[in-house]
Amino acid sequence: MKKRNIAIIAHVDHGKTTLVDQLLKASGTFRDNEQVDERAMDSNDIERERGITILAKPTAINYKDYRINILDTPGHADFGGEVERIMHMVDGVLLVVDAYEGVMPQTKFVLKKAMEAGLKPIVIMNKIDKPSARPKEVIDEILELLIELGCNEEQLDFPVVYTSAINGTSSLNDDIMTQEHTMDPIFDLIINEIPEPNMDEESPLQFQPALLDYNDYVGRIGVGRVARGKIKVNEMVSCVRLDGTIKKFRIQKIYGYLGLKRIEVQEATAGDIIAISGLPDLEVGETICTEGKEEALPHLRIDEPTLQMTFGVNSSPFSGKEGKFVTASKIEERLYKQAESDVSLKIKPNDAESWIVSGRGELHLSILIENMRREGYELEVSKPEVILKEVNGVICEPYEDVQVETPEENVGAVIEALGRRGGNLESMDNLPGIVKLNYTVPSRGLIGFTTDFMTMTKGYGILNHTFKEYLPKADAQVGERSLGVLVSMENGKTTAYALGALEERGTMFVEPGVEVYEGMIVGENNRENDLAVNVVKGKNLTNTRSAGKDHTVVLKKARAITLEYALEYINTDELVEVTPLNFRMRKKILNTEERKKFDAKVKNNN
């Protein structure tokens, strides 16, 4: 069977996972009676809820006498390490672009990786049925981007298919009237435009895992493409390690892909995308070779983590009340298990009950926390901090490429806010009713910015950012919250009476009847300082009736706290308590008197 290997790349929410669904259905890979979910490739609950792809996933479809291997890639920059490594497994890319939104930062990010690998793009102009679609301008934007990325002539001469993935229609013409219920134009372009993979089956074996998976039964699994030769189950092979040493092992299992299933196969040949098991500590970028004919492939680059947080055992007074796994050993075991399949994640012990966890960004780490919470873990996490690096004797910090779209009336507030956070305005474009801003901002300046940005633009703004480079550290103090918080000074249940009396002081995070403890953050102060408050105080009852009739306390709605909000909101002297049932923000020092002494000491030292 002839083979084609392609990756689908796009910005978040431009419709690539929906497109893969349609390709799977149109190819006849599923039986007629087989139940297929929407966005079938997003198998993880969080992926489905948020509408994002977190893990790169291989699938394969049969079309005519071709086996087309498709890799659905993450569009978010936090998972960019996966995108880069996938480019070594494929011979071409489908670039999915929204016919209205056009080229976005992550489009640029993933396309750059593909072009560096010398791959040819096929452009899928998706959502062509939108009334606001502007396909001609978007094609010009793609051309400009490819020229900017220094592409060769062959890459610039890209074919275009116009689709509406949600409706399952496509056409080679941008006229909406020519859309037909078929995906054949895409399949035919893949066969005609994407080169065949290297099919050299006679040479000695070379296989390099580009992704890792983990399974409790077989342990670590390496996913990659067979570069040349053949590989068989039970065969003895050599692994050329990253340090150049050689380790011999037996291939236990080989998995191939068809549709949404991972199927066991007995052998695979050059050009196949497969997963293998047998070596418990297999690493990304190592080369599996025929015994005695060891020849390593070039190492794959793995993106360095740029953000770190401290994960610790929950030390609040409510510890152990809501979770199933609360001990240091359980949390440690779970973190190291995650690192088995996530090469961008680094775990380092901090002390007996906490670990420094480094990742590619806030989203990367918050998804790990959310998964642990859903599995029944209780833990506390610190504010995310950027990882500093020394380059030629200079301390450097990560900077991001930021693209903002905001309504015209909010532009002043956004420019002022990004200026305060160390941002440097690179360009500004006026579109009808909207202003596009391009900034370079230190990564720490973006921690906590999303919430402020949404408030500033009343929810109409669009903010996208990707890692750009390490630059010398700015002196400015950026990323700390400017307003103080209201901190509970008592343990107990909140009362409407106490909350009503505090409303003029700020915004509350808790409703009446909620259990709180001393040191827990219960609201935001209107001023810069923190304020210890009593939210459990009840009304003094006497047997004397007041002249005025009793008023029922009508409270404003408390601000909802999500995990992302809490992580962005807290300052360095605060923590987020995460349990399967709640997110609570708290001070590191719970005791009110001790905290006051500590804060006074810090103030005097400064």
N, C-alpha and C positions, 0 to 999 in steps of 0.2 A: 504493500500500500504506500502511495506517495505521501510525503509529509510536508506540512507547513507549520512554523512556530511563530506566533505573534503575541504581542502584549497590547492590552487596551489601556491607553493613558488619557487622563482628563483632569480638569479641575473638579473639586468637590461639587456634587449635585448637578453635573452637566449631563448625567443620564447614562453613564457607561455600564453600570450594573444592570439597568433595565434593558440596555441594548444586548448584553450577553444573554439575558433571559430570552429575548426574541430570537437570537441566533440559535440557541439551544432548541427552542420550539420549532423554528423553521427548518432545521436540518433533519428533523425526524428522529432525533436521538432518543426522545422519550416515547414510550408506548402510548397508544391512544387513550388507554384507561389510566395512565399514570398521573397522579395528583402532583402538580408543580406549583409551589408558592410563588407569589410575586417576589422579585428581587431574590431569586433562589440562591444566588451566589453568596449573599450576606447571611451566613448561617448563625452568627453570634447574635444573641438578644440585643446587645448594645448597638451592633451594626444596624439591626433592623429599626430600633427605636430612633436612632439619630440620623438614619439615612446616609451613613458613611461607610466606606470599606476600610477596615482596620488592617486586615491581613491579606497579603497577596494570595490568590488561590488559583491553582491550575484546573483547567477543565479541558475536555477534548470533544470534538464533534466529527462525525463522518459526513462528508458531502461528496456525492458522486464517488470516485474511487480515491478520495483524499482523506487523510486523517489530519484535521486542523487542531493543533494544540493552542489553547487560548489562556493567557494569564491575565486575570482581572487584578489590576494594581490599585493600591491606595492612592487617593488624590491629595491627601493632606500631607503637608511638609514634614510633620512629626514622624511619618512613616517613610520618609524619602530614602532611607538606607535600603529598604526592600526594593524600591523602584530601581535604584541604581544597579543592584545585583541581578535583578530580573533581566535587564538589558543584555546580559551575557548569555541568556538562555534562549533568546529569540532572534529572528532574522528581519523582523519588520514590526511596525507599530500602527495600530488604529488610533488616530488622535481624534477624540470626541470633543466637539466644541459646541456650546450653546449658540444658536443662530442669532440670539439677541445680545447676550452678555459678551460674547467674543472671547478674546484672549485675556486670561486672568493670571495672577501671580503663580498659582500652582501649575497652570498649563505651561507656563514658561519654565518652571522648575523641572517638571517631568520631561518636557520636550528636550530641554538642554541635555539631560542624561541620555536620552535616546539618540540625539544627534552626535554626541561625543562617542557613542558606541558605533557610529556609522550606519545606523538603521534607516530604512526608507519609510516615510510616513504615508498612510492613506488617511485623508481627512474625512471624518464623518460629521457633516453639518447637521446636528440634532435639533429637535424642537422647531423644525421648519414650519410647523403649523401654527406657531405663535403669531398673533396679529402684528406684534412688534418686531418680527424677525427681520434681520438686515444682512442677508447672506453675502452680498457683494463686498460690503465694507469689512465684514469679518474675515473674508478670504484675503483681503488686502492686509489686514492686521497680522494674519498668520504668515504671509509672505515677508512682511517687515520683520517679524520676530525671527524667522528662519535666517534672513540676511544678517540680522544683528547677532545671531548665534554662530555666524560664519559657516553656513552649510554649503555643501558642494552643489553643482548644477543638477545632478540627479535627484538630490533631496528636495531641491526647490521646485522640480517639475512633478508636483504631487497630484494624484487623482482625487476627486471629491465625490462623495455620495451624500445626497440630501435625504434625511430621514426624520420620521417621528417615531422614536422607539416605543413610546407609550401606546401608540396605535398600531405598531407593527408594520409600518409602511416605509418604502424607500424609492428613490429614483436617482438617475444620473443628471437630472435637470432641476434647476432651482424653482421651476414653476410648480406651485402647490397642486395644480390640477393633474400633474403627471405622476403623482404618488400612487403606488400600487401596493397591495397587501402581499409583499414578498421581501425577503432579505437576499435574494439571489445576486443583485448588483454588488453587494458587499462580498459575498462568497467568491464570485467570479474575479473581482479585483484582487482578493487575497491570493488566489491561485495564479493569476497572470502577472501580478506586480511584485509579490514577495518572493525572494529567492528561496530555492530549496535548501534545507540544512545540509551540512556535510554528512554524507552517507557512507563514509569510509569504514566498512565493517571488518576489513581484513587486518588492519593495523592493530597494534596492542591497545588495550583499553585505556581510555582517559575519561573520568567522570568527576565533575566538581560540584559539590553541593553549594547552592546559592541561598537557600532558605533552610530553616530548621523547623521540625515539628516534633512533638513529643507524644508518646503513647505509653500508658502504664504497663502494657503487656510486652512491648518490644523495645521500650526506652526511646532514645533519641533517633529521629528519622531525618535523613538528609535529602532535600529535594533539589534536583538540578537536571541538566541535559547531558546525555551521553555524547561527549565531544567526538569520540571515535571508538571503533571496536565494538565488542559485545560484552554483556555482563549477564551472569547466570546465577540462580539461587544455588547455595551451598558451595560456590566457587571460592577458593582461597585467593585473596587479593592483597595488594600492598596499599597502605595509605601514606602518602608523602605529607608529613605534618608541616605546620606553618614554620616551624623552626628547622626544617630540612631533614629531621629524623624520619625513619620508616617504621611503620607498625603493620604487622600482618594480621588479618582477621578473615573470618568466613562471612559471606553474604547470607544473612538469615532470611530476609524477605525482600521482594521487589514489588512495588506497587505501580500500576499505570493508572491513567485517568480516562473516564468516558462519561460524558454528561456530568452529573453531580456525584458520581460514585468513584471511590478509590478502589481499584480492583487488583487482586493479587495476580502477578504474572510470573512465569518461570524464567523468562529472559527478555532482555531489551537490547536494541542495537543503536548505532550512531544516529543522532537526530531525535531520539525519543526523549520526552520529558517524563522523568520517573522519580520515585522516592525509594530509598534503600534503608535497611536497618542491619545492625550487626556490630557496629562499633559504638560503645556507650558514650565516648567523649568526642565524637566526630564534630569538627568545627567547620564553619563556613569558610570556603576558600581553599580547603585541603584538596588534594587530588587522589582519587582512587585509581590504581593502575594494575596492569597484569603483573603477577609476581615475576621478579627478575628483570622487568622492563619498565623501571620507575622513571617517569618523566613528568615533572610538575608543570601544571598550567600556571600562568601569572596569578598572583594573589588578588583576591577581590577586596576592594576598599570598603570598609565598614564605617559609616558615619559615626563620629565621636559624639558622646552625649554632651548636651549644652546646658542642661538644667539638673539640679539635684534637690532632694528633699530628705528629711529624716523621717523614717517610719519607726514608730515605737509601740510598745505595749500600752494599752489604755490605762492611764494612771488617775483617771477622774474618780470621784466618789461613786459613780454609777457603773464602774468597771465590772464586767461579768454578768450584768443584769439582762442584757439584750442579745449577746452573741453566743455562738456555739464554740468558736475557737478563739481563746483569749490569751493563751500562754506564749511566752517568747519562743519556745521550740516550735510551736505550730506556725507562727507567723514567719519565722526564719525558713522553715521547710517550704512554705508556700512561695516565698520570694525567690528562693534558689530554684524551685521547680519552674517558675516563670522565666528565669534566666536561661533555662535549658533550651527554650524554643525562641527566645527573643534576644537576638545578638546585640541589639542596641541598648540593652538594659544592663547596668553594672550594679552589683550589690557589694557593700563593704561594711563589716561590723563597726559600729560606733562605740557602743558599750554593751554591757550584758543584756540590756533590754531594748536596744535601738540599732537601726541600720541606716547607712546613707545609701539611698537609691538614686542612681543617675539615669536620666533618659533623654529623649530627643526633644521634649517640650512638655508644656502643661497637659495637652490632650493625651499624649502618650502615657504620662504618669497617672492622670485622673482616671483613665480607663482601667488601669491595673487596680487602683483603689476601689473603683465601682465593682469590678469583678469579684474582688475579695469580699467586699461588703455583702454582695448577693450570695456568696458561698457560706456566709455565717461568721465572718471574721470581725473582730473588734480591734481597732487600733487608733493611734493618734498620729497625725502628720503635721510637719512644720510648713512654714511658708516656702514656696519654691525659690531657690536661689540659682543665679547663673554660675556656671563653672568658669573660673578665670584660668588663663593659660599664659605661660611665659614664652614670648617669641623674640628671639635675639636680645634677650635681657630686658625686654619691655613687657609689663603686665598688660595683657589684652583681654577683652571681653567680647562675647558674640554680639553681632549686630544683625538686624533683620531688614529685609526689603519689604516695605509696607505700602499697600495700595488701598486708598480710601475713596469711597463714593459717598457723597453727602448732599442733601438738599442745599440749595444756595444759601438759605437763611441761616444755616448752622455752620457755615464754613469758618467764620471767625472764631467761634468757640473751639472747633476741632483743631485749627492751626495753633491757637493759644495753648490748648491742652498738650498737644504733641511737642510744642516748643518747650514746655515745662518738663517734659519727660526726656529731654535730650535729643529730640528728633531734628533731622536736617531735611528741609524741603528740597526735593530734586526737580520736580516738575508739577505743573498745574494745568489742567485742561477743563474748559467750560463746555458742557453739553447742555441741551435744553433742560433747564430746571435742576440740573445736577452738576456738581463739580468733582472732578477726579484729581486726587492728590497722590503723588508718589513721594515717599519718605524713606530715609535710612534712620533707624531708631535702635538704640541699644536694647537688647532683649529684656533686660531688667525693667526698662521703661514701659514695656508692654504688659508686664505682670499687673493684673488688676485694671487694665485700660478698657477691656471689652465692655464691662458694666457701665463705666462712665460714658463711653462712646455711645452706647445704646440710649442712655438717658439724654445725652446731649442732642442726639438726632431724632429723638422720640421714636426710636425703633426703625426709622427709614434708612439709616446708614448701612453701608456694607464695608466690612473691614477684612482684609486678607493679608497675611504676612508669611514670608519664608526666610529661612536662615540665609544670610548673605556671606559674611566672613567675620574673622576675628580682627578687631581693630584696637588700638591703644585705649585703655580704660579711661572713661570720662570722669572728671572729678566730681561732677554734680551728684547730689543725693537724689536719685530718682526711684520711683516704684513704691515708696512708702505712702500709706493712706494719710490724708491731711486732717481728717476729723477724728476726734476721740470716740471712745465707746462707753456705753453704760454697762457697768459690771455689777452682778448681784453680790451683795454682802451677806446674804443669809441662805440657808438651805430650806427647802419647802416647796409648797405649791403656789404659783402666781395667783394673785387675786385681781379682779376687775377694778376694785377700789384703788389698789396700789398703782396699777398700770395707768388708770385714768389720771391720777395725780402727776404722773411722770411724762405724760404725752407732750407737754409743752417743752420738755427738755430735749426731745429728739424723736427718732423713729424706732419703734419697738420691733424686736425679732420674735417675740413670744406672745402667745394668746393667753387668756386667763385659764387656770387649771392645769398648767404645765409644771412638771417637777423641775426645779432648778437647784444649783448648788453654788456655794461661795466661790467666786472667781469665774463664773460662767458669764459670757457676754450676752446680754439680753436686749441690747439696742444700740443705736448710733447716737452719739451726742451731737448737739448742734454746734458745739465749740471744739477747739483743738485738743483740749485735755480730756483724760479719762475721768469718769465719775462713778464712785461706788454708790449703788442705790439699793433700796429695799423694795423688792417686787412681791414680797409675800405678806406684807402688812395687811391685816384685816381692819374693817371699820369698827371703832369702839362702840359697843352696844350699851345704851343706858335705858332706864325705864322712863326717860323724859322724852316726849315727842317734840320735834322741832316745829317751829311755826310754819315754815315752808313745807310743802309735801315732798316726800322722798322722790329723788330723781333717779331713774335707772341710768347707769353709766353706759354711754354709747361710745365704744372705742373704734378708733381707725383700724383698718385691717393691718395685721402684722406683716412685715416684709418676709416673703418666702425665701428660705435658704436652700440653695442647691449645692452640690459638692463643688462645682466650678466656681460658683459665687463665693463660697467660703474660702477656697484656696486663694482666690484673687484678693479677697477682702482683708485677710488677717495681716498683721504686722509681724516683725521678727520676734517680738516678745509674746506671741500668741500661738495657739495650736488649734487644729480642727480634730474633734473627737468623732470618729466614724464608727457607726454600729449598723447592723442590718436594718434597724428601725429609724435611726435619727442621725442628723449631722448637727453637732453643737460646736460653737466657737468658744474658746476659753483662754484665760491668761495662763502662761506657763507657771507663774507663782499664784496659787489659788488664794492664799491667806491675804486679806486686805491690808493688815498692818505691815506684814513682811514686804508686800509689793510696794507700799508707799515708801518704806525705808530704802528698798532697792532702787526705785525710780529717782529718789532724792540723791542717792549716791552717784548714779549715772549722770544726773544733771550737773552735780558739782565737779565731776571729772571732766565733763565737756567744757 
